[in-house]
Amino acid sequence: MKDKHLAIRIEQCLALAKASNCPRRQFGALLVDPERNVVLMDGYNGGPRGGGRLCGGEVCLRDAEDVVSGTRVEIGCHHAEMNLICNAAANGVPTKGAWLIVTGEPCMMCSKLIHHAGIGRVVIVDGGFAGENGVGYLEHHGVELQRTEGPKDPRA
């Protein structure tokens, strides 16, 4: 994928993250075809489909249970990567060899999904929570990683 196309997709991914209602942090994920430079699927972190605004309906379960960020990922929102992969599967969108652009480091749970979905490269925008070393899992299993920063304000 050309740098200019990747830069555009990164901006799209950052904008998509704003669709999340999570009061803690908004994450976005895009699945792209690196040969055709097209978006195949997207996802952002949020509660269950049809289950209310937040992961606990109208409350953030992680806040309610005082869960520390980067821990106990089984509690709370469906992660952006998880939503993207499930939406791709539900809609017959192939993931093998595609690139995943995500606005933070994938957790271990999402890294396992990414690997088994056959995603070839993960572009991590602006770091994020290291958590349970999902990045290490991806590296160990041969998924290419690329770290990058999001767009900067040209006036700065």
C-alpha positions in Angstrom: 0.0 0.0 0.0 1.3 3.4 -0.9 2.2 5.8 1.9 -0.4 8.3 0.8 -3.2 5.7 0.9 -2.1 4.4 4.3 -2.2 8.0 5.6 -5.8 8.4 4.4 -6.8 5.1 5.9 -5.2 6.1 9.2 -7.2 9.3 9.3 -10.4 7.3 8.5 -9.6 4.9 11.4 -9.1 7.7 13.8 -12.4 9.3 12.7 -14.2 6.0 13.0 -13.1 5.6 16.7 -15.2 8.7 17.5 -18.3 6.5 16.8 -17.6 4.7 20.1 -19.7 5.6 23.1 -17.1 4.2 25.6 -16.4 6.8 28.3 -12.9 5.5 28.8 -11.3 5.4 25.4 -12.5 5.2 21.8 -10.8 2.7 19.4 -11.3 2.2 15.7 -10.2 -0.6 13.4 -10.2 -0.8 9.6 -9.6 -3.9 7.5 -8.0 -2.9 4.2 -6.9 -4.7 1.0 -3.3 -3.5 0.5 -3.3 -4.3 -3.2 -6.5 -2.4 -4.1 -6.3 0.3 -1.4 -9.9 -0.3 -0.4 -11.6 -0.7 3.0 -13.1 -4.1 3.4 -14.7 -3.7 6.9 -14.6 -1.5 9.9 -15.2 -1.7 13.6 -15.0 0.3 16.8 -15.3 -0.6 20.5 -18.8 -0.6 22.0 -21.5 -2.5 23.7 -23.3 -5.6 22.4 -25.4 -5.0 19.3 -28.9 -3.9 20.4 -27.8 -3.8 24.1 -27.8 -0.1 24.9 -25.3 2.7 24.6 -22.6 1.2 26.8 -21.3 -2.3 27.6 -23.6 -2.6 30.6 -26.6 -1.1 28.9 -26.5 2.4 30.3 -23.4 2.0 32.5 -19.8 1.2 31.8 -19.1 -2.1 33.5 -15.4 -1.4 33.8 -16.1 1.9 35.7 -18.8 0.2 37.8 -16.3 -2.5 38.9 -13.2 -0.2 39.1 -11.3 -2.3 36.5 -7.8 -0.9 35.8 -7.2 -0.1 32.1 -5.3 -2.9 30.2 -6.6 -5.6 32.6 -9.6 -8.0 32.7 -10.4 -7.5 29.0 -13.3 -9.9 29.3 -15.3 -7.1 31.1 -16.6 -4.2 29.1 -17.0 -3.2 25.5 -16.5 -5.5 22.5 -13.1 -4.4 21.2 -12.8 -2.7 17.8 -10.8 -5.6 16.4 -13.3 -8.1 17.6 -16.2 -6.2 16.1 -14.4 -5.9 12.8 -13.5 -9.6 12.6 -17.1 -10.7 13.6 -18.7 -8.3 11.2 -16.4 -9.6 8.4 -17.3 -13.2 9.2 -21.0 -12.3 9.3 -20.9 -10.6 6.0 -18.6 -13.0 4.1 -15.7 -10.6 3.9 -12.4 -12.4 3.6 -9.7 -11.4 6.1 -6.8 -13.5 4.9 -3.8 -11.4 3.8 -5.6 -8.1 4.6 -4.1 -5.4 6.7 -5.7 -4.2 10.0 -5.3 -0.6 11.0 -6.1 -0.1 14.7 -5.9 2.9 17.0 -4.0 1.1 19.8 -2.2 -2.1 20.5 -4.4 -5.2 20.3 -4.9 -7.1 23.6 -4.1 -10.8 23.8 -7.7 -11.8 23.1 -7.9 -9.7 19.9 -4.4 -10.7 18.8 -5.4 -14.3 18.8 -8.4 -13.4 16.7 -6.3 -11.4 14.3 -3.8 -14.3 13.9 -6.4 -16.9 13.3 -8.3 -14.7 10.9 -5.2 -14.7 8.7 -4.6 -11.0 8.8 -1.2 -10.3 7.3 -0.2 -7.0 8.8 -1.3 -4.9 11.8 -0.7 -1.1 11.6 -0.8 0.3 15.1 -1.6 4.0 15.3 -0.3 5.9 18.3 0.5 3.0 20.6 -2.0 2.2 23.3 -2.2 -0.3 26.1 0.4 -3.0 26.2 -1.8 -5.2 28.4 -1.1 -8.9 28.2 1.5 -8.5 25.3 -0.8 -9.1 22.4 1.9 -7.6 20.2 4.3 -10.2 21.3 1.8 -12.9 20.4 1.4 -11.4 16.9 5.2 -11.2 16.4 5.7 -14.8 17.6 3.1 -16.0 15.1 4.5 -14.1 12.1 2.0 -11.3 11.7 3.8 -8.2 10.4 3.6 -5.2 12.6 3.9 -1.5 11.7 3.8 1.3 14.2 2.9 4.8 13.2 1.7 8.0 14.6 -1.6 9.6 13.6 -1.7 12.8 11.6 -0.4 15.9 13.3 -1.9 19.4 13.3 -0.1 21.2 10.4 -0.4 24.5 12.4 1.7 23.2 15.3 
